[in-house]
Every structure is written in C-alpha cells, then in structure tokens.
C-alpha cells in the first residue's frame, strides 16, 4: 500500500472543501456541480491495482473517508471524517450568516477543537473572499485570498506566518470541465515552482448525473492512477 500518499490525498481533499465558499452563490449543490437535492454524500478512497489489463479497486485507504451533510437549501452543514470501520476521526463544522459561510472549525473525534483549524471568512464580493486561520490559542498563523469564476474556485493565494512575518506564500490554481467538475489542481510557490499537482478522471455517474467513481493522479504526465474515489448519495 502507498501509505506515504495517504496524508497527501487527505490534505488535498480537505483543503478543497475548506476553501470553497462564495457570496451570493445559489448554494453548495451548485458550487460542487451536484445535481438534484443531495442530502448526504459518503466518499470512500481506495488504492488501485491492475488486473487482466484493467484498473480495479484495491485496498481501502485508512482514515480518509468522509460523509458530507447538506441542509434542504443545498448548503453544507458539516463534514465527518471516519475510518473504514465507520469510526469517527474528526468533524468539520460550518457557521453561516445570511447563508454565507463565515467560519469553519475542525474538531477531533472527542469534540475538541484541533489546532490550526479555525478559519474566519470575509466575503469581499461575489467572486472574491479573504480568510484568516488561527491556531488553538487564537493566534493568526496564515491568511489567504480566494478568487472565483462561475461559482468555481479558480485561484487561491495563501500566506503562512512566523513571528508575525510572512514565512511562505503559495498559489493554488484549479481547472474544471464544462460540467463544473474539478479536473486539475496545481500548487506553486512564490517562485513558480510546482509543489503539488493532481488531476481527476471521472468514470461513472448515477441517474442524476452525479459522479460515483473517479481516478486521482498525482502527476501531469502520469498514466497510472494513484487512487480511486467512490461516492454514494442520499437525496431529499
């Protein structure tokens, strides 16, 4: 098993969810290219293996599954993270004001706020927001600015701090297909060096045309997927 990549895929998935918010959008159903009135999404992550020349689902990746809950207006209420025995490992909770997300906080399985996990959000306009991330004692550790186009996050500039000075700056750039599904994500440093890259291939869809299976690649030239993501939907 490629255990060394577990933290990589988990980090990518969590930050995709953390930085996806936009003022005056229709709702989160629209933001994440979901069709129909989705109530919950269960997403499980597996390694892939080749059998008889075809890629198939391999070992279940430990501790990287999630369950997303939406209200009946289409906005996310919370995201639970759990292992493949369905034991809760953490929970991300959203706070809203006039339907806009203004705060996110991540808690461990015991309900304790995790350091480096509380994010305050300021909506500047329909296509731009700013956010600040605080540690467990309330000190600012990073900040960023996100830019949107057609209700999709296309660029995020993120700065981390040390002794009240900028220690590192990165830029996250994303591309989508014509249906609004994320197809690639690239993170570069202040000098333009690529820190990480991921791309996504959508394989199966349900009757409402929401994807149920996709491959994840960690190289622009990679022809072999690293993981396969499987989704199950519950609708209102």
N, C-alpha and C positions, 0 to 999 in steps of 0.2 A: 504493500500500500504506500501511496505517496503522501505520507503523513506530513512531511515538511510543507506541503502546499495547503494543508487544512486551514492554517491561520490566514493564508493569502486569500483563499476563496471566501472565508468568513468575513474578513476585513472588507473585501470588495462589495459583498452583498450588503453588509451593514451600512457602509458609507453611501451606497446607492440610495438606501432608504433614508438615511439621516439628512441628506442634502437635497431631497426632492420636496420642495414646497414653493408655492407661488400664489400671490394675491390675486383675487378676482377670477381664479380658475373655476371651471364648472364644479369639479370635485376630484377626489383622488382616483375614482374609477377612470376618469378621462386622462388624468395625469400619467397613469401607468398603463394606458392603452387597453383597459379592460372593457369588455362588452357585457351587457346585462347587469342586473343588480346583484353584484357579488357580496356575499355576507362574510365568508372566510376563505382564505387560501392556505393550504398546507403545502409547503415546499420541502422536498427531501433531496439530498445531494448524494450522488454515488460516484465512485470511480468507474472508468470504462475499461472494457477488455475486448480483444478481438477474437471472435470465434467463427471459423469457416469463412473468413474474409469479411465479416461484418462486425461493426462495433455494437456491443451489447452492454447492458447494465452490469457493473461489477460490485465490489464491496461497498457497503454503506459507509459514508464518511461520518465519523463520530462527532457529535456535538455541533453539527452545522445545519440542522433542520429548523424550520420556523413555521409559525402559524400567525397569519395576519387577520385582524378583525376590522370590519368596516361597519359604520352605522348605516341606517336606511337612507341617508342622504349621500352616501358614497364617499365619506371621509374616514380615514383610518383612525381607529380607537387605540389600538395597541398592537405590538408585535411580540409574541412569545418565542423564545429560542429553547430547543429541547434536544435531547439525545435520541437515538433510535429506539430506546425503551420508553420514550414519551415522558421522561423525567425532565421537569423544567430546569433550565440552566440560567435563564435571565429573561427580563421583560423590559421592552422599550415602551414608554407611555407618552402620549402626546397631549399637550394642553392647547386649547384653542380659544380664540376670542373673535366673535363675529365670523365664525367658520374659518378664520385664518389661523394657521399653526404658529404659536408664539413661543413655545418651549417644548423641548424633548428631554427626557431623563431616562437613563438606563439603570435598572436595578438587578441585583443578583437573585439567585433562587430563594434567598431568605428575605427578600424585600428590602435589602439595604442598597442605598444609592452607591453606584460604582464610581470611583474616581475617574476624572477625565471624560465624564459622560453627560453633563448637563449643558444643554445648548439653548441660548436665548436667540430669538429670531426677530429681526426688524424688517418689515416689508416697505421697501422704498417705492416700488411701482409694480405694475403687472408683470414686468419682465426682469426685475432686479430685487434682490434681497441681501441683507447683511446678517451675519450671525457671530456670536461670541461663545466660546466653550470655556467652562470653568472646571477647576478640579474640586476635590472633595471638601476643601476648606474655603471655597469661594473665590480663589484667585484665578484671574484670566490666564489661560495657557495657550489659547490660539483664537484666531478670528478669520473670517473669510467673507467673500462676496460671490454670490451666485447669479448667473445670467440665464435667461430663458428665451426660447423661441417656440411659438406654437404650443405653449404649455409644456415644453420639454426642457430639462436642464441640459444646456449645451456647453457651459463653461463654468468652472468654479476655481477661484483663486484663494489659496489657503496659506495663512502665515502662522507659524508656531513661535512662541516667545520663551526667552530665558533671561532672567534678571531684567524684565521689562523691556527687553530689546528683541527685535526680530532675529530668530535663530535660523529659520528656514522658510522658503516660500516655494510652493508647488502650484501647478495649474492642471486641472482635470478637464479634459476635452472629450465630449461624447457625440456619437453619431447614431441616427435612427433610420429605420426603413420607412417606407411610405405608409405603413400601418401604425407608426409610432412606437414600434418595439426597438429597444436598445440593441444595436449591432456591434458597437465597438466603444472602448473606453481607454484613453491614454492619459497617463500622469507624467508630467515632465517637471524638472527642477527649474530654478531661476535662470540657468544657462541653456535650457532647452534639451537637456539630456533626459532620455526616457527612463523613468523609474519603474514603471509597470505598464503592461498592455494586456488587454483582454478583448476577445471578440466572441460573438454568440451566434449559433446556428439553430434556427427554430425548426423542429422536426414534426411534431404532432399538435393538433388542436382539438378542442371539444366542439360540441354542437353550436355553441355561441361564439366560436372562433377565438377563444382564449387559448393561448399556448399551454400545452400539458407536458411537453418534453423539449429540452434544448441542450445542445452541447456548449461547453465552455472551453475556449482555447486561451493560452497564455503567451502566445507569440503571433506576430502578424503573419509570419511565414509558416507557422506550424500547421501541418496537415493532419495531426493526430490530436483529438480532443483530450483534455485533462479530466473533465468531469461531465456528468450528465445530470441535469436538474429535472425533477419530476414534480408536477403540480396537481393538486386535487382542489376542486372548487365546490363551495356550497353557496346557493343562491337564495335570495329572499323570495 
